[in-house]
Amino acid sequence: MNDYLKQLKEIVLNFDIDNAEEIAKKAIESGIDPMEAANALTDAIRDVGDRFGRGELFLPDLVCASEVLKKAFPIINEAIEKKGLTQTSLGKVVIGTVFGDIHSIGKSMVATLLYAAGFKVLDLGVNVKGEDFLKAVKEEKPDILAMSALLTTTAMEQKKVIEGLKEAGLRDKVKVIVGGSPINQEFADSIGADGYGATAPEGVKVCKRLLGIQ
């Protein structure tokens, strides 16, 4: 294996946030195929996700692996786009924590596991305004919009976004899943969401089910 491909895997498996960006830059500067570099990161994060699912790794590990991806992948992705290449994926997901809520761990877990499963993920971050969710759906044309709310006071923001999608004529163009500690299936049904995940791994399963992926 190319030494840089090995290093890209190792920064994820070793949760090496500090060196992630530098190694990604050096890998691209060495002339490595950016698709191979992306595959190295994907293989590593998939391994982390599988180990998390088996109980061998824990939440802090998954969060750290996610942070490594945030540092390294944009550099790899830019190189892919410059070459006019496209990555195959199961589908595109826009994800974010709703307005008024700055909790990121649960959302980041879902984003990381979705990426590991083979989805293209656009993470809008936390405290995302309704209009920014709508803008992302309109411009990015994702298959799924995933919204997290960790406070009972912000849960209704999910409903506002769904209503906004309806008003903008976008509701039938995207599947919507919701999650977060105050959210349950009854609430998801009441606001018109297409799916609900109680845990991060369950969120991935729901996304696959909504898109008809086995």
PyMOL commands that place a pseudoatom at each C-alpha (Angstrom):
pseudoatom trace, name=CA, resn=MET, resi=1, chain=A, elem=C, hetatm=0, pos=[0.000, 0.000, 0.000]
pseudoatom trace, name=CA, resn=ASN, resi=2, chain=A, elem=C, hetatm=0, pos=[1.173, 3.508, -0.801]
pseudoatom trace, name=CA, resn=ASP, resi=3, chain=A, elem=C, hetatm=0, pos=[2.663, 5.048, 2.343]
pseudoatom trace, name=CA, resn=TYR, resi=4, chain=A, elem=C, hetatm=0, pos=[0.318, 8.046, 2.205]
pseudoatom trace, name=CA, resn=LEU, resi=5, chain=A, elem=C, hetatm=0, pos=[-2.750, 5.806, 1.879]
pseudoatom trace, name=CA, resn=LYS, resi=6, chain=A, elem=C, hetatm=0, pos=[-1.555, 3.994, 4.989]
pseudoatom trace, name=CA, resn=GLN, resi=7, chain=A, elem=C, hetatm=0, pos=[-1.072, 7.284, 6.807]
pseudoatom trace, name=CA, resn=LEU, resi=8, chain=A, elem=C, hetatm=0, pos=[-4.557, 8.490, 5.830]
pseudoatom trace, name=CA, resn=LYS, resi=9, chain=A, elem=C, hetatm=0, pos=[-6.041, 5.354, 7.332]
pseudoatom trace, name=CA, resn=GLU, resi=10, chain=A, elem=C, hetatm=0, pos=[-3.922, 5.671, 10.436]
pseudoatom trace, name=CA, resn=ILE, resi=11, chain=A, elem=C, hetatm=0, pos=[-4.939, 9.259, 11.198]
pseudoatom trace, name=CA, resn=VAL, resi=12, chain=A, elem=C, hetatm=0, pos=[-8.559, 8.067, 11.380]
pseudoatom trace, name=CA, resn=LEU, resi=13, chain=A, elem=C, hetatm=0, pos=[-7.866, 4.838, 13.272]
pseudoatom trace, name=CA, resn=ASN, resi=14, chain=A, elem=C, hetatm=0, pos=[-5.580, 6.667, 15.723]
pseudoatom trace, name=CA, resn=PHE, resi=15, chain=A, elem=C, hetatm=0, pos=[-7.912, 9.687, 16.034]
pseudoatom trace, name=CA, resn=ASP, resi=16, chain=A, elem=C, hetatm=0, pos=[-5.002, 11.942, 15.037]
pseudoatom trace, name=CA, resn=ILE, resi=17, chain=A, elem=C, hetatm=0, pos=[-6.843, 15.258, 14.676]
pseudoatom trace, name=CA, resn=ASP, resi=18, chain=A, elem=C, hetatm=0, pos=[-3.672, 17.363, 14.955]
pseudoatom trace, name=CA, resn=ASN, resi=19, chain=A, elem=C, hetatm=0, pos=[-1.977, 15.883, 11.885]
pseudoatom trace, name=CA, resn=ALA, resi=20, chain=A, elem=C, hetatm=0, pos=[-5.039, 15.152, 9.747]
pseudoatom trace, name=CA, resn=GLU, resi=21, chain=A, elem=C, hetatm=0, pos=[-4.932, 18.267, 7.593]
pseudoatom trace, name=CA, resn=GLU, resi=22, chain=A, elem=C, hetatm=0, pos=[-1.169, 18.149, 7.050]
pseudoatom trace, name=CA, resn=ILE, resi=23, chain=A, elem=C, hetatm=0, pos=[-1.143, 14.493, 6.003]
pseudoatom trace, name=CA, resn=ALA, resi=24, chain=A, elem=C, hetatm=0, pos=[-4.072, 15.018, 3.644]
pseudoatom trace, name=CA, resn=LYS, resi=25, chain=A, elem=C, hetatm=0, pos=[-2.239, 17.940, 1.994]
pseudoatom trace, name=CA, resn=LYS, resi=26, chain=A, elem=C, hetatm=0, pos=[0.998, 15.965, 1.680]
pseudoatom trace, name=CA, resn=ALA, resi=27, chain=A, elem=C, hetatm=0, pos=[-0.881, 13.003, 0.209]
pseudoatom trace, name=CA, resn=ILE, resi=28, chain=A, elem=C, hetatm=0, pos=[-2.379, 15.170, -2.535]
pseudoatom trace, name=CA, resn=GLU, resi=29, chain=A, elem=C, hetatm=0, pos=[0.899, 17.011, -3.169]
pseudoatom trace, name=CA, resn=SER, resi=30, chain=A, elem=C, hetatm=0, pos=[2.635, 13.641, -3.652]
pseudoatom trace, name=CA, resn=GLY, resi=31, chain=A, elem=C, hetatm=0, pos=[0.428, 13.049, -6.694]
pseudoatom trace, name=CA, resn=ILE, resi=32, chain=A, elem=C, hetatm=0, pos=[-1.646, 10.287, -5.178]
pseudoatom trace, name=CA, resn=ASP, resi=33, chain=A, elem=C, hetatm=0, pos=[-4.990, 9.483, -6.836]
pseudoatom trace, name=CA, resn=PRO, resi=34, chain=A, elem=C, hetatm=0, pos=[-7.509, 11.527, -4.789]
pseudoatom trace, name=CA, resn=MET, resi=35, chain=A, elem=C, hetatm=0, pos=[-10.130, 8.816, -5.239]
pseudoatom trace, name=CA, resn=GLU, resi=36, chain=A, elem=C, hetatm=0, pos=[-7.797, 6.300, -3.633]
pseudoatom trace, name=CA, resn=ALA, resi=37, chain=A, elem=C, hetatm=0, pos=[-7.162, 8.786, -0.847]
pseudoatom trace, name=CA, resn=ALA, resi=38, chain=A, elem=C, hetatm=0, pos=[-10.905, 9.210, -0.307]
pseudoatom trace, name=CA, resn=ASN, resi=39, chain=A, elem=C, hetatm=0, pos=[-11.341, 5.430, -0.269]
pseudoatom trace, name=CA, resn=ALA, resi=40, chain=A, elem=C, hetatm=0, pos=[-8.612, 5.125, 2.377]
pseudoatom trace, name=CA, resn=LEU, resi=41, chain=A, elem=C, hetatm=0, pos=[-10.463, 7.564, 4.637]
pseudoatom trace, name=CA, resn=THR, resi=42, chain=A, elem=C, hetatm=0, pos=[-13.767, 5.818, 3.944]
pseudoatom trace, name=CA, resn=ASP, resi=43, chain=A, elem=C, hetatm=0, pos=[-12.369, 2.356, 4.721]
pseudoatom trace, name=CA, resn=ALA, resi=44, chain=A, elem=C, hetatm=0, pos=[-10.945, 3.631, 7.987]
pseudoatom trace, name=CA, resn=ILE, resi=45, chain=A, elem=C, hetatm=0, pos=[-14.081, 5.415, 9.158]
pseudoatom trace, name=CA, resn=ARG, resi=46, chain=A, elem=C, hetatm=0, pos=[-16.158, 2.370, 8.205]
pseudoatom trace, name=CA, resn=ASP, resi=47, chain=A, elem=C, hetatm=0, pos=[-13.895, 0.270, 10.426]
pseudoatom trace, name=CA, resn=VAL, resi=48, chain=A, elem=C, hetatm=0, pos=[-14.378, 2.756, 13.263]
pseudoatom trace, name=CA, resn=GLY, resi=49, chain=A, elem=C, hetatm=0, pos=[-18.153, 2.671, 12.731]
pseudoatom trace, name=CA, resn=ASP, resi=50, chain=A, elem=C, hetatm=0, pos=[-18.221, -1.136, 12.742]
pseudoatom trace, name=CA, resn=ARG, resi=51, chain=A, elem=C, hetatm=0, pos=[-16.167, -1.297, 15.930]
pseudoatom trace, name=CA, resn=PHE, resi=52, chain=A, elem=C, hetatm=0, pos=[-18.438, 1.278, 17.551]
pseudoatom trace, name=CA, resn=GLY, resi=53, chain=A, elem=C, hetatm=0, pos=[-21.446, -0.842, 16.579]
pseudoatom trace, name=CA, resn=ARG, resi=54, chain=A, elem=C, hetatm=0, pos=[-19.846, -3.904, 18.197]
pseudoatom trace, name=CA, resn=GLY, resi=55, chain=A, elem=C, hetatm=0, pos=[-19.147, -1.984, 21.405]
pseudoatom trace, name=CA, resn=GLU, resi=56, chain=A, elem=C, hetatm=0, pos=[-15.374, -2.065, 20.916]
pseudoatom trace, name=CA, resn=LEU, resi=57, chain=A, elem=C, hetatm=0, pos=[-15.157, 1.724, 20.605]
pseudoatom trace, name=CA, resn=PHE, resi=58, chain=A, elem=C, hetatm=0, pos=[-17.069, 4.411, 22.428]
pseudoatom trace, name=CA, resn=LEU, resi=59, chain=A, elem=C, hetatm=0, pos=[-18.674, 7.777, 21.774]
pseudoatom trace, name=CA, resn=PRO, resi=60, chain=A, elem=C, hetatm=0, pos=[-15.510, 9.882, 22.304]
pseudoatom trace, name=CA, resn=ASP, resi=61, chain=A, elem=C, hetatm=0, pos=[-13.711, 7.661, 19.770]
pseudoatom trace, name=CA, resn=LEU, resi=62, chain=A, elem=C, hetatm=0, pos=[-16.426, 8.197, 17.171]
pseudoatom trace, name=CA, resn=VAL, resi=63, chain=A, elem=C, hetatm=0, pos=[-16.438, 11.946, 17.789]
pseudoatom trace, name=CA, resn=CYS, resi=64, chain=A, elem=C, hetatm=0, pos=[-12.647, 12.137, 17.380]
pseudoatom trace, name=CA, resn=ALA, resi=65, chain=A, elem=C, hetatm=0, pos=[-12.764, 10.096, 14.174]
pseudoatom trace, name=CA, resn=SER, resi=66, chain=A, elem=C, hetatm=0, pos=[-15.420, 12.474, 12.894]
pseudoatom trace, name=CA, resn=GLU, resi=67, chain=A, elem=C, hetatm=0, pos=[-13.173, 15.458, 13.631]
pseudoatom trace, name=CA, resn=VAL, resi=68, chain=A, elem=C, hetatm=0, pos=[-10.331, 13.836, 11.697]
pseudoatom trace, name=CA, resn=LEU, resi=69, chain=A, elem=C, hetatm=0, pos=[-12.612, 13.498, 8.679]
pseudoatom trace, name=CA, resn=LYS, resi=70, chain=A, elem=C, hetatm=0, pos=[-13.645, 17.154, 8.935]
pseudoatom trace, name=CA, resn=LYS, resi=71, chain=A, elem=C, hetatm=0, pos=[-9.975, 18.144, 8.750]
pseudoatom trace, name=CA, resn=ALA, resi=72, chain=A, elem=C, hetatm=0, pos=[-8.814, 15.761, 6.028]
pseudoatom trace, name=CA, resn=PHE, resi=73, chain=A, elem=C, hetatm=0, pos=[-11.703, 15.157, 3.694]
pseudoatom trace, name=CA, resn=PRO, resi=74, chain=A, elem=C, hetatm=0, pos=[-12.258, 18.706, 2.350]
pseudoatom trace, name=CA, resn=ILE, resi=75, chain=A, elem=C, hetatm=0, pos=[-8.684, 18.678, 1.030]
pseudoatom trace, name=CA, resn=ILE, resi=76, chain=A, elem=C, hetatm=0, pos=[-9.190, 15.317, -0.660]
pseudoatom trace, name=CA, resn=ASN, resi=77, chain=A, elem=C, hetatm=0, pos=[-12.576, 16.312, -1.992]
pseudoatom trace, name=CA, resn=GLU, resi=78, chain=A, elem=C, hetatm=0, pos=[-11.195, 19.518, -3.515]
pseudoatom trace, name=CA, resn=ALA, resi=79, chain=A, elem=C, hetatm=0, pos=[-8.607, 17.452, -5.399]
pseudoatom trace, name=CA, resn=ILE, resi=80, chain=A, elem=C, hetatm=0, pos=[-11.340, 15.113, -6.635]
pseudoatom trace, name=CA, resn=GLU, resi=81, chain=A, elem=C, hetatm=0, pos=[-13.396, 18.032, -7.929]
pseudoatom trace, name=CA, resn=LYS, resi=82, chain=A, elem=C, hetatm=0, pos=[-10.388, 19.615, -9.645]
pseudoatom trace, name=CA, resn=LYS, resi=83, chain=A, elem=C, hetatm=0, pos=[-9.926, 16.419, -11.624]
pseudoatom trace, name=CA, resn=GLY, resi=84, chain=A, elem=C, hetatm=0, pos=[-13.597, 16.365, -12.551]
pseudoatom trace, name=CA, resn=LEU, resi=85, chain=A, elem=C, hetatm=0, pos=[-14.118, 13.049, -10.805]
pseudoatom trace, name=CA, resn=THR, resi=86, chain=A, elem=C, hetatm=0, pos=[-17.206, 11.956, -8.931]
pseudoatom trace, name=CA, resn=GLN, resi=87, chain=A, elem=C, hetatm=0, pos=[-17.553, 9.577, -6.024]
pseudoatom trace, name=CA, resn=THR, resi=88, chain=A, elem=C, hetatm=0, pos=[-20.246, 6.938, -6.034]
pseudoatom trace, name=CA, resn=SER, resi=89, chain=A, elem=C, hetatm=0, pos=[-22.532, 7.063, -3.017]
pseudoatom trace, name=CA, resn=LEU, resi=90, chain=A, elem=C, hetatm=0, pos=[-25.715, 5.566, -1.646]
pseudoatom trace, name=CA, resn=GLY, resi=91, chain=A, elem=C, hetatm=0, pos=[-27.283, 9.028, -1.665]
pseudoatom trace, name=CA, resn=LYS, resi=92, chain=A, elem=C, hetatm=0, pos=[-26.795, 12.556, -0.396]
pseudoatom trace, name=CA, resn=VAL, resi=93, chain=A, elem=C, hetatm=0, pos=[-27.764, 13.638, 3.111]
pseudoatom trace, name=CA, resn=VAL, resi=94, chain=A, elem=C, hetatm=0, pos=[-27.931, 17.196, 4.456]
pseudoatom trace, name=CA, resn=ILE, resi=95, chain=A, elem=C, hetatm=0, pos=[-27.703, 17.151, 8.255]
pseudoatom trace, name=CA, resn=GLY, resi=96, chain=A, elem=C, hetatm=0, pos=[-27.707, 19.731, 11.018]
pseudoatom trace, name=CA, resn=THR, resi=97, chain=A, elem=C, hetatm=0, pos=[-28.823, 20.640, 14.537]
pseudoatom trace, name=CA, resn=VAL, resi=98, chain=A, elem=C, hetatm=0, pos=[-31.802, 22.989, 14.502]
pseudoatom trace, name=CA, resn=PHE, resi=99, chain=A, elem=C, hetatm=0, pos=[-31.865, 26.694, 15.353]
pseudoatom trace, name=CA, resn=GLY, resi=100, chain=A, elem=C, hetatm=0, pos=[-31.446, 27.512, 19.037]
pseudoatom trace, name=CA, resn=ASP, resi=101, chain=A, elem=C, hetatm=0, pos=[-29.612, 24.257, 19.740]
pseudoatom trace, name=CA, resn=ILE, resi=102, chain=A, elem=C, hetatm=0, pos=[-25.815, 24.016, 19.849]
pseudoatom trace, name=CA, resn=HIS, resi=103, chain=A, elem=C, hetatm=0, pos=[-25.491, 20.303, 20.663]
pseudoatom trace, name=CA, resn=SER, resi=104, chain=A, elem=C, hetatm=0, pos=[-23.267, 18.601, 18.120]
pseudoatom trace, name=CA, resn=ILE, resi=105, chain=A, elem=C, hetatm=0, pos=[-22.220, 15.169, 19.386]
pseudoatom trace, name=CA, resn=GLY, resi=106, chain=A, elem=C, hetatm=0, pos=[-25.338, 13.228, 18.383]
pseudoatom trace, name=CA, resn=LYS, resi=107, chain=A, elem=C, hetatm=0, pos=[-25.509, 14.934, 15.010]
pseudoatom trace, name=CA, resn=SER, resi=108, chain=A, elem=C, hetatm=0, pos=[-21.825, 14.322, 14.387]
pseudoatom trace, name=CA, resn=MET, resi=109, chain=A, elem=C, hetatm=0, pos=[-22.223, 10.641, 15.268]
pseudoatom trace, name=CA, resn=VAL, resi=110, chain=A, elem=C, hetatm=0, pos=[-24.984, 10.237, 12.691]
pseudoatom trace, name=CA, resn=ALA, resi=111, chain=A, elem=C, hetatm=0, pos=[-23.004, 12.166, 10.070]
pseudoatom trace, name=CA, resn=THR, resi=112, chain=A, elem=C, hetatm=0, pos=[-19.925, 10.016, 10.635]
pseudoatom trace, name=CA, resn=LEU, resi=113, chain=A, elem=C, hetatm=0, pos=[-21.810, 6.718, 10.456]
pseudoatom trace, name=CA, resn=LEU, resi=114, chain=A, elem=C, hetatm=0, pos=[-23.678, 7.847, 7.337]
pseudoatom trace, name=CA, resn=TYR, resi=115, chain=A, elem=C, hetatm=0, pos=[-20.367, 8.690, 5.683]
pseudoatom trace, name=CA, resn=ALA, resi=116, chain=A, elem=C, hetatm=0, pos=[-18.952, 5.334, 6.759]
pseudoatom trace, name=CA, resn=ALA, resi=117, chain=A, elem=C, hetatm=0, pos=[-21.980, 3.581, 5.269]
pseudoatom trace, name=CA, resn=GLY, resi=118, chain=A, elem=C, hetatm=0, pos=[-21.350, 5.193, 1.887]
pseudoatom trace, name=CA, resn=PHE, resi=119, chain=A, elem=C, hetatm=0, pos=[-23.507, 8.322, 1.886]
pseudoatom trace, name=CA, resn=LYS, resi=120, chain=A, elem=C, hetatm=0, pos=[-22.345, 11.745, 0.770]
pseudoatom trace, name=CA, resn=VAL, resi=121, chain=A, elem=C, hetatm=0, pos=[-22.912, 13.997, 3.779]
pseudoatom trace, name=CA, resn=LEU, resi=122, chain=A, elem=C, hetatm=0, pos=[-23.201, 17.775, 3.980]
pseudoatom trace, name=CA, resn=ASP, resi=123, chain=A, elem=C, hetatm=0, pos=[-23.030, 18.779, 7.648]
pseudoatom trace, name=CA, resn=LEU, resi=124, chain=A, elem=C, hetatm=0, pos=[-24.476, 22.257, 8.203]
pseudoatom trace, name=CA, resn=GLY, resi=125, chain=A, elem=C, hetatm=0, pos=[-23.356, 22.262, 11.832]
pseudoatom trace, name=CA, resn=VAL, resi=126, chain=A, elem=C, hetatm=0, pos=[-25.369, 23.456, 14.835]
pseudoatom trace, name=CA, resn=ASN, resi=127, chain=A, elem=C, hetatm=0, pos=[-27.855, 26.262, 15.476]
pseudoatom trace, name=CA, resn=VAL, resi=128, chain=A, elem=C, hetatm=0, pos=[-28.969, 26.040, 11.842]
pseudoatom trace, name=CA, resn=LYS, resi=129, chain=A, elem=C, hetatm=0, pos=[-31.719, 28.449, 10.850]
pseudoatom trace, name=CA, resn=GLY, resi=130, chain=A, elem=C, hetatm=0, pos=[-34.752, 27.144, 9.006]
pseudoatom trace, name=CA, resn=GLU, resi=131, chain=A, elem=C, hetatm=0, pos=[-33.963, 29.181, 5.915]
pseudoatom trace, name=CA, resn=ASP, resi=132, chain=A, elem=C, hetatm=0, pos=[-30.487, 27.646, 5.778]
pseudoatom trace, name=CA, resn=PHE, resi=133, chain=A, elem=C, hetatm=0, pos=[-31.960, 24.137, 5.799]
pseudoatom trace, name=CA, resn=LEU, resi=134, chain=A, elem=C, hetatm=0, pos=[-34.312, 25.170, 2.986]
pseudoatom trace, name=CA, resn=LYS, resi=135, chain=A, elem=C, hetatm=0, pos=[-31.471, 26.760, 1.018]
pseudoatom trace, name=CA, resn=ALA, resi=136, chain=A, elem=C, hetatm=0, pos=[-29.387, 23.590, 1.315]
pseudoatom trace, name=CA, resn=VAL, resi=137, chain=A, elem=C, hetatm=0, pos=[-32.288, 21.403, 0.156]
pseudoatom trace, name=CA, resn=LYS, resi=138, chain=A, elem=C, hetatm=0, pos=[-32.941, 23.690, -2.804]
pseudoatom trace, name=CA, resn=GLU, resi=139, chain=A, elem=C, hetatm=0, pos=[-29.303, 24.017, -3.871]
pseudoatom trace, name=CA, resn=GLU, resi=140, chain=A, elem=C, hetatm=0, pos=[-27.862, 20.615, -2.949]
pseudoatom trace, name=CA, resn=LYS, resi=141, chain=A, elem=C, hetatm=0, pos=[-30.927, 18.517, -3.880]
pseudoatom trace, name=CA, resn=PRO, resi=142, chain=A, elem=C, hetatm=0, pos=[-30.245, 15.879, -1.211]
pseudoatom trace, name=CA, resn=ASP, resi=143, chain=A, elem=C, hetatm=0, pos=[-32.102, 12.613, -0.975]
pseudoatom trace, name=CA, resn=ILE, resi=144, chain=A, elem=C, hetatm=0, pos=[-32.521, 13.069, 2.772]
pseudoatom trace, name=CA, resn=LEU, resi=145, chain=A, elem=C, hetatm=0, pos=[-32.657, 15.974, 5.218]
pseudoatom trace, name=CA, resn=ALA, resi=146, chain=A, elem=C, hetatm=0, pos=[-31.680, 14.918, 8.747]
pseudoatom trace, name=CA, resn=MET, resi=147, chain=A, elem=C, hetatm=0, pos=[-32.393, 17.244, 11.673]
pseudoatom trace, name=CA, resn=SER, resi=148, chain=A, elem=C, hetatm=0, pos=[-31.284, 16.880, 15.279]
pseudoatom trace, name=CA, resn=ALA, resi=149, chain=A, elem=C, hetatm=0, pos=[-32.757, 18.589, 18.355]
pseudoatom trace, name=CA, resn=LEU, resi=150, chain=A, elem=C, hetatm=0, pos=[-31.433, 17.890, 21.832]
pseudoatom trace, name=CA, resn=LEU, resi=151, chain=A, elem=C, hetatm=0, pos=[-33.725, 20.250, 23.727]
pseudoatom trace, name=CA, resn=THR, resi=152, chain=A, elem=C, hetatm=0, pos=[-37.489, 20.093, 24.199]
pseudoatom trace, name=CA, resn=THR, resi=153, chain=A, elem=C, hetatm=0, pos=[-37.545, 23.827, 23.531]
pseudoatom trace, name=CA, resn=THR, resi=154, chain=A, elem=C, hetatm=0, pos=[-35.987, 23.407, 20.088]
pseudoatom trace, name=CA, resn=ALA, resi=155, chain=A, elem=C, hetatm=0, pos=[-37.809, 20.260, 18.958]
pseudoatom trace, name=CA, resn=MET, resi=156, chain=A, elem=C, hetatm=0, pos=[-40.563, 22.279, 17.281]
pseudoatom trace, name=CA, resn=GLU, resi=157, chain=A, elem=C, hetatm=0, pos=[-37.943, 23.848, 14.999]
pseudoatom trace, name=CA, resn=GLN, resi=158, chain=A, elem=C, hetatm=0, pos=[-38.022, 20.536, 13.133]
pseudoatom trace, name=CA, resn=LYS, resi=159, chain=A, elem=C, hetatm=0, pos=[-41.716, 21.043, 12.451]
pseudoatom trace, name=CA, resn=LYS, resi=160, chain=A, elem=C, hetatm=0, pos=[-41.083, 24.618, 11.277]
pseudoatom trace, name=CA, resn=VAL, resi=161, chain=A, elem=C, hetatm=0, pos=[-38.538, 23.407, 8.740]
pseudoatom trace, name=CA, resn=ILE, resi=162, chain=A, elem=C, hetatm=0, pos=[-40.919, 20.752, 7.417]
pseudoatom trace, name=CA, resn=GLU, resi=163, chain=A, elem=C, hetatm=0, pos=[-43.640, 23.389, 7.088]
pseudoatom trace, name=CA, resn=GLY, resi=164, chain=A, elem=C, hetatm=0, pos=[-41.136, 25.623, 5.318]
pseudoatom trace, name=CA, resn=LEU, resi=165, chain=A, elem=C, hetatm=0, pos=[-40.367, 22.825, 2.858]
pseudoatom trace, name=CA, resn=LYS, resi=166, chain=A, elem=C, hetatm=0, pos=[-44.066, 22.533, 2.095]
pseudoatom trace, name=CA, resn=GLU, resi=167, chain=A, elem=C, hetatm=0, pos=[-44.455, 26.265, 1.539]
pseudoatom trace, name=CA, resn=ALA, resi=168, chain=A, elem=C, hetatm=0, pos=[-41.424, 26.302, -0.769]
pseudoatom trace, name=CA, resn=GLY, resi=169, chain=A, elem=C, hetatm=0, pos=[-42.743, 23.372, -2.815]
pseudoatom trace, name=CA, resn=LEU, resi=170, chain=A, elem=C, hetatm=0, pos=[-39.793, 21.207, -1.746]
pseudoatom trace, name=CA, resn=ARG, resi=171, chain=A, elem=C, hetatm=0, pos=[-41.413, 18.731, 0.622]
pseudoatom trace, name=CA, resn=ASP, resi=172, chain=A, elem=C, hetatm=0, pos=[-41.993, 16.030, -1.984]
pseudoatom trace, name=CA, resn=LYS, resi=173, chain=A, elem=C, hetatm=0, pos=[-38.402, 16.326, -3.215]
pseudoatom trace, name=CA, resn=VAL, resi=174, chain=A, elem=C, hetatm=0, pos=[-36.656, 15.155, -0.046]
pseudoatom trace, name=CA, resn=LYS, resi=175, chain=A, elem=C, hetatm=0, pos=[-37.122, 12.587, 2.713]
pseudoatom trace, name=CA, resn=VAL, resi=176, chain=A, elem=C, hetatm=0, pos=[-36.931, 14.025, 6.226]
pseudoatom trace, name=CA, resn=ILE, resi=177, chain=A, elem=C, hetatm=0, pos=[-35.654, 12.179, 9.286]
pseudoatom trace, name=CA, resn=VAL, resi=178, chain=A, elem=C, hetatm=0, pos=[-35.477, 13.580, 12.809]
pseudoatom trace, name=CA, resn=GLY, resi=179, chain=A, elem=C, hetatm=0, pos=[-33.758, 12.595, 16.019]
pseudoatom trace, name=CA, resn=GLY, resi=180, chain=A, elem=C, hetatm=0, pos=[-32.507, 13.765, 19.398]
pseudoatom trace, name=CA, resn=SER, resi=181, chain=A, elem=C, hetatm=0, pos=[-33.184, 12.949, 23.026]
pseudoatom trace, name=CA, resn=PRO, resi=182, chain=A, elem=C, hetatm=0, pos=[-36.610, 14.672, 23.275]
pseudoatom trace, name=CA, resn=ILE, resi=183, chain=A, elem=C, hetatm=0, pos=[-37.802, 13.167, 19.966]
pseudoatom trace, name=CA, resn=ASN, resi=184, chain=A, elem=C, hetatm=0, pos=[-39.782, 9.937, 19.643]
pseudoatom trace, name=CA, resn=GLN, resi=185, chain=A, elem=C, hetatm=0, pos=[-41.718, 8.186, 16.893]
pseudoatom trace, name=CA, resn=GLU, resi=186, chain=A, elem=C, hetatm=0, pos=[-45.006, 9.766, 17.940]
pseudoatom trace, name=CA, resn=PHE, resi=187, chain=A, elem=C, hetatm=0, pos=[-43.536, 13.258, 17.690]
pseudoatom trace, name=CA, resn=ALA, resi=188, chain=A, elem=C, hetatm=0, pos=[-41.893, 12.474, 14.343]
pseudoatom trace, name=CA, resn=ASP, resi=189, chain=A, elem=C, hetatm=0, pos=[-45.236, 11.282, 12.984]
pseudoatom trace, name=CA, resn=SER, resi=190, chain=A, elem=C, hetatm=0, pos=[-47.045, 14.335, 14.347]
pseudoatom trace, name=CA, resn=ILE, resi=191, chain=A, elem=C, hetatm=0, pos=[-44.785, 16.803, 12.524]
pseudoatom trace, name=CA, resn=GLY, resi=192, chain=A, elem=C, hetatm=0, pos=[-44.853, 14.898, 9.244]
pseudoatom trace, name=CA, resn=ALA, resi=193, chain=A, elem=C, hetatm=0, pos=[-41.316, 13.477, 9.225]
pseudoatom trace, name=CA, resn=ASP, resi=194, chain=A, elem=C, hetatm=0, pos=[-40.622, 10.431, 7.064]
pseudoatom trace, name=CA, resn=GLY, resi=195, chain=A, elem=C, hetatm=0, pos=[-38.471, 8.697, 9.644]
pseudoatom trace, name=CA, resn=TYR, resi=196, chain=A, elem=C, hetatm=0, pos=[-37.033, 8.747, 13.156]
pseudoatom trace, name=CA, resn=GLY, resi=197, chain=A, elem=C, hetatm=0, pos=[-33.869, 7.256, 14.593]
pseudoatom trace, name=CA, resn=ALA, resi=198, chain=A, elem=C, hetatm=0, pos=[-33.466, 6.749, 18.329]
pseudoatom trace, name=CA, resn=THR, resi=199, chain=A, elem=C, hetatm=0, pos=[-29.714, 6.147, 18.009]
pseudoatom trace, name=CA, resn=ALA, resi=200, chain=A, elem=C, hetatm=0, pos=[-27.018, 7.023, 15.475]
pseudoatom trace, name=CA, resn=PRO, resi=201, chain=A, elem=C, hetatm=0, pos=[-26.824, 3.474, 14.030]
pseudoatom trace, name=CA, resn=GLU, resi=202, chain=A, elem=C, hetatm=0, pos=[-30.616, 3.400, 13.808]
pseudoatom trace, name=CA, resn=GLY, resi=203, chain=A, elem=C, hetatm=0, pos=[-30.542, 6.699, 11.906]
pseudoatom trace, name=CA, resn=VAL, resi=204, chain=A, elem=C, hetatm=0, pos=[-28.378, 5.086, 9.233]
pseudoatom trace, name=CA, resn=LYS, resi=205, chain=A, elem=C, hetatm=0, pos=[-30.779, 2.151, 8.962]
pseudoatom trace, name=CA, resn=VAL, resi=206, chain=A, elem=C, hetatm=0, pos=[-33.720, 4.537, 8.551]
pseudoatom trace, name=CA, resn=CYS, resi=207, chain=A, elem=C, hetatm=0, pos=[-31.939, 6.432, 5.764]
pseudoatom trace, name=CA, resn=LYS, resi=208, chain=A, elem=C, hetatm=0, pos=[-31.243, 3.192, 3.928]
pseudoatom trace, name=CA, resn=ARG, resi=209, chain=A, elem=C, hetatm=0, pos=[-34.822, 2.029, 4.352]
pseudoatom trace, name=CA, resn=LEU, resi=210, chain=A, elem=C, hetatm=0, pos=[-36.251, 5.316, 3.046]
pseudoatom trace, name=CA, resn=LEU, resi=211, chain=A, elem=C, hetatm=0, pos=[-34.115, 5.003, -0.082]
pseudoatom trace, name=CA, resn=GLY, resi=212, chain=A, elem=C, hetatm=0, pos=[-34.900, 1.325, -0.583]
pseudoatom trace, name=CA, resn=ILE, resi=213, chain=A, elem=C, hetatm=0, pos=[-31.326, 0.197, 0.175]
pseudoatom trace, name=CA, resn=GLN, resi=214, chain=A, elem=C, hetatm=0, pos=[-30.881, -3.239, 1.700]
for i in range(1, 214): cmd.bond("trace and resi %d" % i, "trace and resi %d" % (i + 1))
show_as sticks, trace
zoom trace
